[in-house]
Amino acid sequence: MQSLIAPRLLLREWEEKDAGFLLDMYSRPEVKRHLVADSQVLRDEAEALAMLERWRARQDEAHGVWAVQDRATGHLVGTALLLRMMLSGSSAVADETEIGWHLHPDAWGRGYATEAAVAVLAYAARSSLTGVYAVTGPDDSAARAVCRRLGMRHLGTTDRYYDQTCELYTTLRE
């Protein structure tokens, strides 16, 4: 998987040595309550490693999940993803591609989500993905603000993905 560089961030492949950070971030209820998919909090490093394996199984030449690292400090700050979405009511994968970002609370409010997402959208364009979608929880105003900063268009509410009702955004234009 290709690493991506943003002005302040390096987006790189997740490694097993990062399991402690994954556990710290995804064990926090304040993080998990904002995630539409996979909303169970992690309890130990084995679950963090299993999450890495699930992500790797969904990657291909155009889709991936990146560790987001602050270039100045070298500290991990979160996750950026570009994956095919999961359809509600089954384990089937949709044709649509989702962009997502999950940040550690220590990194909230610094513009990292937008910066990482800009790098991922540029990668998607280079990978010839014609349209990218984002899903947010109905009450996740911060994620909706990132979608607006990215220039994504709000399509409304849907329950098509992840067995949940969510707000759907796209990069596609009418």
N, C-alpha and C positions, 0 to 999 in steps of 0.2 A: 504494500500500500504506500502511496506517495505521501511524503510529508508536505505540509503546506506552511507557508510563512506569511504572517500578517505583521503590521508595524510593530506591535508589542508582543506578539504571540508566535509560538511554534506549535503547530498541530502535527502530532506524530502518532505512530502506532502505539497502542497500549501494550505494555509488557507485564509479565507475571510479577515483577518487582513493584509494580504500581498497585497491587492488590490492597495494601494498607490504606492508600488514599481512596480507592474506590469504596472500601468498607466505611471509612470515615464519612465520605460524602453521601453515599446511598443508604446509610443507616440513619440518617437524620430525617425525622418526620417533616421538617420544614422544607427539605428538598423534595422528598417523595410526594408530598401533597400537590406539587406543581406538575408532576409527570402524568401524562395521559396513559402511557403504556407501562407495564412492568412495575406496578405501584407497591409491591411488597418491599418493606425495608430489609436491608441486608443485616444478617446477624453475625457472620464470621467471614474470615478470609476465604474459606472454601466456597462460600456462596459468591464472593466477589470474583474468584477465578472461574466459577461456572458461568457467571455473567459474561466474562471475557470470551469464553468459548461460544456462548450463544451469539454474541456479536460477530465473532469470526466466521461462524457458519452462515451468516447472512451477507457477508461481504463478497464482492466480485470486482471486476475491473472498473466499474463506475460507482460502486457503493462502498461505504466504509464507516468506521467509527474511530475517531481520533481522540487522543489525550491532548488536552489544551494546557500548554505550559507557558508561563510568563518568561519571556526571553531574558529579561534583566535579572531576575532572581533565580530562574531555573525551577521555581515551584510550580507544581501542578495546580490548576485552578478549576478544571472541569472537563467536560466531554462535549464534543461536537459530532453530529452524525448525519449521514446521508444514506438512508436505507429505504427499501421497498416497505410500504405500509402493510400492516396486518389487518385483514378483513374481520369484522365482527362476526361472531357466531361460528367461527371455524379457526383452524390454524393455517388457512390459506393466505398466501401473500398476494397483495394487490398489484396492479400494474403501476400505480402511482408511487412516486418517490417522495419521501419525507425528509425535510431538513429539521434538525433539532439541536438544542443546546441545553446542557445541564451544568450549572456552576455550583461550586462549593459556596456556602453562605459568606465565607470570608472574602470572596471575590465579587459579591453582588454590588451593583451600583457603580461599577468602574468602566462600563462600556465593553467589557470582554465578550459578552454574548453577541453583540452586533458585529464586533470586529472578527470574531471567529466565523460567524455566519456569512459575512461578506467573502471570506476566503473560501468557504465551502461552496457558496453559490458560484464563485469563479471556477472552481474545480468542476462543478456540475456542468457549467457551460462548456468547458474544455472537453468534458466527457460526452458531449452531445445529448445531454438530457434536456428535453424540450420544455419540461415544466416541472417545477418542484412545489411541494405542498408543505404546510406547517399545520400542526394541530395544537391547540392550547386548551387548557381547562377553561370553562366558562367564567371563572373568577380570577384567572391569571392575567391581571392587567399588565404586569411587567413583560410577559411573553408577547402579549398583543402589541405592546409598544415597540418591541424589537421587530415584529412583523411589519409594522407601519414604517419604521426607520429603514427597513430593507426594501420598501416599496411594494410589498406584497398586497394583493387585493383580497379583501374579506369576502368569502363565499357564503357565510352564514353558519348555522348550526347543523351538525351531522352526527349520526350514530353509526355510520358506515365502517368505522375503524375502531379497533381496540376494545370493543364491547363497552364503549362509554359514549356519552354525549360530549361533543367537543366543538370548539370553534375552528373552522377550516379557512386557511389562507392559501393563496397560490401566487406564483410568479408569472403565470400565464396571463396574457392580455386578451380582451375580447376582440 
